[in-house]
């Protein structure tokens, strides 16, 4: 399949043109290994979903990764 640019949702390296995430993945995996907290916060369409998906794939051999979304929760739910 021919690669294409993706402007919505998760980018997959085999299907989409994208930057090399290996440095970011290794740094974030180091945080996880050390038990440190980290935050991924950027503007819209910056690649947050893509980096979280890639991190899940990167860590799944070593950890049980659970994906959760709080998007539908309201302030009152807390």
ROKEVO-273666 format. One record per residue: x, y, z of N, C-alpha, C, CB in turn; residue in one letter. Coordinates in nm, 4 decimals. Glycine has a CB too. Layout:
nx, ny, nz, cax, cay, caz, cx, cy, cz, cbx, cby, cbz, zafi
X, Y, Z, X, Y, Z, X, Y, Z, X, Y, Z, A
...
***
This chain:
nx, ny, nz, cax, cay, caz, cx, cy, cz, cbx, cby, cbz, zafi
0.0839, -0.1173, 0.0000, 0.0000, 0.0000, 0.0000, 0.0892, 0.1247, 0.0000, -0.0959, -0.0008, 0.1219, X
0.0475, 0.2244, -0.0696, 0.1206, 0.3500, -0.0781, 0.0982, 0.4319, 0.0496, 0.0767, 0.4302, -0.2032, X
0.2063, 0.4897, 0.1029, 0.1930, 0.5749, 0.2210, 0.1208, 0.7039, 0.1852, 0.3309, 0.6059, 0.2816, X
0.0527, 0.7593, 0.2865, -0.0162, 0.8858, 0.2658, -0.0051, 0.9696, 0.3924, -0.1648, 0.8628, 0.2274, X
-0.0333, 1.0962, 0.3802, -0.0360, 1.1851, 0.4956, -0.1693, 1.1668, 0.5669, -0.0147, 1.3341, 0.4533, X
-0.1651, 1.1639, 0.6986, -0.2847, 1.1477, 0.7796, -0.2979, 1.2709, 0.8684, -0.2791, 1.0163, 0.8645, X
-0.4133, 1.3328, 0.8665, -0.4341, 1.4524, 0.9481, -0.5402, 1.4312, 1.0562, -0.4740, 1.5692, 0.8595, X
-0.5942, 1.3105, 1.0667, -0.6919, 1.2809, 1.1710, -0.6612, 1.1449, 1.2307, -0.8363, 1.2851, 1.1154, X
-0.6699, 1.1345, 1.3611, -0.6518, 1.0058, 1.4267, -0.5065, 0.9625, 1.4353, -0.7302, 0.9016, 1.3548, X
-0.4884, 0.8347, 1.4638, -0.3559, 0.7767, 1.4858, -0.2843, 0.7544, 1.3537, -0.3669, 0.6446, 1.5627, X
-0.1554, 0.7865, 1.3513, -0.0709, 0.7588, 1.2345, 0.0003, 0.6260, 1.2571, 0.0326, 0.8745, 1.2098, X
0.0014, 0.5418, 1.1563, 0.0693, 0.4130, 1.1624, 0.1897, 0.4181, 1.0693, -0.0270, 0.2960, 1.1237, X
0.3095, 0.3865, 1.1191, 0.4312, 0.4018, 1.0385, 0.4276, 0.3295, 0.9047, 0.5482, 0.3530, 1.1159, X
0.3606, 0.2163, 0.8984, 0.3567, 0.1409, 0.7728, 0.2607, 0.2023, 0.6706, 0.3165, -0.0032, 0.8003, X
0.1678, 0.2867, 0.7170, 0.0668, 0.3455, 0.6285, 0.0831, 0.4955, 0.6053, -0.0688, 0.3198, 0.6845, X
0.1453, 0.5644, 0.7011, 0.1472, 0.7104, 0.6976, 0.2886, 0.7659, 0.7062, 0.0635, 0.7662, 0.8107, X
0.3070, 0.8819, 0.6432, 0.4315, 0.9559, 0.6608, 0.4297, 1.0159, 0.8010, 0.4488, 1.0674, 0.5507, X
0.5392, 1.0009, 0.8738, 0.5457, 1.0553, 1.0093, 0.6900, 1.0679, 1.0549, 0.4667, 0.9672, 1.1069, X
0.7117, 1.1442, 1.1605, 0.8462, 1.1621, 1.2141, 0.8890, 1.0361, 1.2885, 0.8523, 1.2853, 1.3075, X
1.0182, 1.0223, 1.3100, 1.0731, 0.9099, 1.3862, 1.0448, 0.9330, 1.5349, 1.2271, 0.8937, 1.3603, X
0.9713, 0.8416, 1.5961, 0.9320, 0.8556, 1.7359, 1.0234, 0.7805, 1.8317, 0.7914, 0.8078, 1.7538, X
1.1252, 0.7126, 1.7826, 1.2045, 0.6229, 1.8667, 1.2684, 0.6940, 1.9858, 1.3121, 0.5572, 1.7837, X
1.3183, 0.8150, 1.9674, 1.3785, 0.8884, 2.0790, 1.2775, 0.9219, 2.1864, 1.4432, 1.0155, 2.0293, X
1.1612, 0.9684, 2.1451, 1.0548, 1.0013, 2.2413, 1.0049, 0.8759, 2.3121, 0.9375, 1.0720, 2.1702, X
0.9921, 0.7672, 2.2368, 0.9439, 0.6429, 2.2970, 1.0421, 0.5916, 2.4014, 0.9212, 0.5363, 2.1893, X
1.1708, 0.5956, 2.3706, 1.2709, 0.5476, 2.4657, 1.2727, 0.6337, 2.5911, 1.4095, 0.5460, 2.4013, X
1.2653, 0.7652, 2.5745, 1.2650, 0.8548, 2.6899, 1.1424, 0.8298, 2.7780, 1.2683, 1.0015, 2.6437, X
1.0265, 0.8142, 2.7170, 0.9044, 0.7897, 2.7931, 0.9073, 0.6521, 2.8571, 0.7816, 0.8033, 2.7033, X
0.9598, 0.5513, 2.7871, 0.9736, 0.4170, 2.8446, 1.0672, 0.4208, 2.9653, 1.0265, 0.3169, 2.7384, X
1.1706, 0.5022, 2.9601, 1.2599, 0.5179, 3.0756, 1.1836, 0.5739, 3.1947, 1.3787, 0.6098, 3.0407, X
1.0953, 0.6707, 3.1710, 1.0125, 0.7238, 3.2794, 0.9271, 0.6132, 3.3408, 0.9227, 0.8380, 3.2279, X
0.8673, 0.5318, 3.2573, 0.7832, 0.4220, 3.3059, 0.8676, 0.3247, 3.3876, 0.7145, 0.3482, 3.1876, X
0.9834, 0.2862, 3.3358, 1.0718, 0.1928, 3.4069, 1.1135, 0.2462, 3.5436, 1.1960, 0.1640, 3.3231, X
1.1320, 0.3775, 3.5527, 1.1755, 0.4404, 3.6779, 1.0586, 0.4753, 3.7699, 1.2550, 0.5659, 3.6475, X
0.9358, 0.4468, 3.7253, 0.8182, 0.4767, 3.8063, 0.7855, 0.6248, 3.8137, 0.8377, 0.4239, 3.9442, X
0.8311, 0.7018, 3.7169, 0.8067, 0.8460, 3.7158, 0.6749, 0.8779, 3.6459, 0.9225, 0.9197, 3.6469, X
0.6180, 0.9896, 3.6834, 0.4981, 1.0402, 3.6174, 0.5386, 1.1233, 3.4965, 0.4118, 1.1240, 3.7153, X
0.4531, 1.1267, 3.3973, 0.4763, 1.2132, 3.2820, 0.3423, 1.2578, 3.2269, 0.5598, 1.1407, 3.1728, X
0.3442, 1.3681, 3.1563, 0.2239, 1.4253, 3.0975, 0.2492, 1.4476, 2.9495, 0.1835, 1.5580, 3.1681, X
0.1510, 1.4131, 2.8689, 0.1572, 1.4424, 2.7260, 0.0481, 1.5450, 2.6988, 0.1389, 1.3117, 2.6372, X
0.0899, 1.6680, 2.6775, -0.0074, 1.7751, 2.6527, 0.0451, 1.8654, 2.5421, -0.0350, 1.8574, 2.7824, X
-0.0299, 1.8736, 2.4386, 0.0037, 1.9590, 2.3242, -0.1253, 2.0076, 2.2603, 0.0918, 1.8827, 2.2200, X
-0.1099, 2.0914, 2.1630, -0.2255, 2.1435, 2.0900, -0.2894, 2.0333, 2.0051, -0.1840, 2.2627, 2.0008, X
-0.4006, 2.0651, 1.9461, -0.4701, 1.9714, 1.8576, -0.3792, 1.9295, 1.7437, -0.5992, 2.0338, 1.8022, X
-0.3948, 1.8071, 1.7015, -0.3252, 1.7495, 1.5861, -0.1734, 1.7559, 1.5987, -0.3679, 1.8204, 1.4602, X
-0.1232, 1.7366, 1.7199, 0.0208, 1.7379, 1.7419, 0.0795, 1.5972, 1.7441, 0.0528, 1.8091, 1.8718, X
-0.0059, 1.4953, 1.7635, 0.0421, 1.3576, 1.7654, 0.0299, 1.2880, 1.8997, 0.1831, 1.3548, 1.7232, X
-0.0553, 1.3401, 1.9870, -0.0713, 1.2800, 2.1194, -0.1243, 1.1375, 2.1107, -0.1648, 1.3647, 2.2045, X
-0.2279, 1.1156, 2.0328, -0.2842, 0.9805, 2.0183, -0.1838, 0.8865, 1.9543, -0.4128, 0.9841, 1.9347, X
-0.1094, 0.9352, 1.8573, -0.0101, 0.8521, 1.7895, 0.1007, 0.8112, 1.8854, 0.0491, 0.9264, 1.6692, X
0.1518, 0.9033, 1.9663, 0.2600, 0.8694, 2.0584, 0.2101, 0.7733, 2.1660, 0.3181, 0.9966, 2.1231, X
0.0872, 0.7895, 2.2126, 0.0338, 0.6968, 2.3131, 0.0128, 0.5583, 2.2540, -0.0982, 0.7497, 2.3702, X
-0.0354, 0.5502, 2.1307, -0.0509, 0.4207, 2.0644, 0.0861, 0.3551, 2.0458, -0.1225, 0.4372, 1.9274, X
0.1839, 0.4325, 1.9991, 0.3185, 0.3790, 1.9770, 0.3820, 0.3357, 2.1091, 0.4073, 0.4838, 1.9072, X
0.3586, 0.4110, 2.2154, 0.4119, 0.3745, 2.3465, 0.3506, 0.2435, 2.3950, 0.3855, 0.4866, 2.4486, X
0.2214, 0.2267, 2.3728, 0.1556, 0.1009, 2.4093, 0.2206, -0.0161, 2.3358, 0.0043, 0.1072, 2.3771, X
0.2426, -0.0007, 2.2067, 0.3065, -0.1062, 2.1279, 0.4496, -0.1316, 2.1757, 0.3065, -0.0688, 1.9787, X
0.5204, -0.0263, 2.2106, 0.6595, -0.0335, 2.2545, 0.6715, -0.1063, 2.3884, 0.7191, 0.1072, 2.2655, X
0.5747, -0.0846, 2.4781, 0.5818, -0.1387, 2.6136, 0.5119, -0.2728, 2.6323, 0.5237, -0.0410, 2.7082, X
0.4342, -0.3180, 2.5353, 0.3488, -0.4351, 2.5575, 0.4256, -0.5655, 2.5792, 0.2566, -0.4520, 2.4410, X
0.5511, -0.5728, 2.5388, 0.6309, -0.6932, 2.5643, 0.6742, -0.7016, 2.7106, 0.7544, -0.6954, 2.4732, X
0.6818, -0.5864, 2.7760, 0.7344, -0.5801, 2.9124, 0.6257, -0.5559, 3.0173, 0.8384, -0.4711, 2.9217, X
0.5166, -0.4923, 2.9766, 0.4109, -0.4527, 3.0688, 0.2746, -0.4928, 3.0143, 0.4157, -0.3016, 3.0944, X
0.1768, -0.4993, 3.1041, 0.0374, -0.5092, 3.0626, -0.0125, -0.3651, 3.0514, -0.0504, -0.5958, 3.1650, X
-0.0466, -0.3247, 2.9321, -0.0858, -0.1858, 2.9070, -0.2378, -0.1777, 2.9006, -0.0219, -0.1320, 2.7750, X
-0.2950, -0.0891, 2.9799, -0.4398, -0.0692, 2.9830, -0.4697, 0.0709, 2.9309, -0.4974, -0.0892, 3.1276, X
-0.5517, 0.0788, 2.8289, -0.5895, 0.2086, 2.7720, -0.7207, 0.2547, 2.8337, -0.6021, 0.2003, 2.6173, X
-0.7250, 0.3816, 2.8739, -0.8453, 0.4390, 2.9329, -0.8686, 0.5770, 2.8739, -0.8338, 0.4464, 3.0872, X
-0.9939, 0.6156, 2.8661, -1.0278, 0.7500, 2.8202, -1.1221, 0.8137, 2.9216, -1.0924, 0.7466, 2.6781, X
-1.0916, 0.9353, 2.9581, -1.1770, 1.0119, 3.0484, -1.2536, 1.1190, 2.9727, -1.0941, 1.0754, 3.1597, X
-1.2542, 1.1097, 2.8437, -1.3116, 1.2131, 2.7584, -1.4607, 1.2364, 2.7845, -1.2909, 1.1763, 2.6137, X
-1.5340, 1.1318, 2.8132, -1.6791, 1.1450, 2.8320, -1.7178, 1.1791, 2.9756, -1.7480, 1.0169, 2.7908, X
-1.6202, 1.1832, 3.0668, -1.6508, 1.2119, 3.2066, -1.6664, 1.3619, 3.2279, -1.5411, 1.1561, 3.2987, X
-1.7580, 1.3963, 3.3151, -1.7780, 1.5372, 3.3481, -1.7056, 1.5694, 3.4787, -1.9296, 1.5708, 3.3594, X
-1.6981, 1.6954, 3.5105, -1.6372, 1.7385, 3.6361, -1.7109, 1.6768, 3.7549, -1.6378, 1.8925, 3.6465, X
-1.8423, 1.6632, 3.7446, -1.9234, 1.6075, 3.8535, -1.8897, 1.4609, 3.8804, -2.0719, 1.6210, 3.8206, X
-1.8427, 1.3883, 3.7783, -1.8076, 1.2475, 3.7964, -1.6894, 1.2297, 3.8908, -1.7759, 1.1839, 3.6623, X
-1.6059, 1.3307, 3.9026, -1.4913, 1.3233, 3.9918, -1.5335, 1.3552, 4.1325, -1.3807, 1.4177, 3.9470, X
***
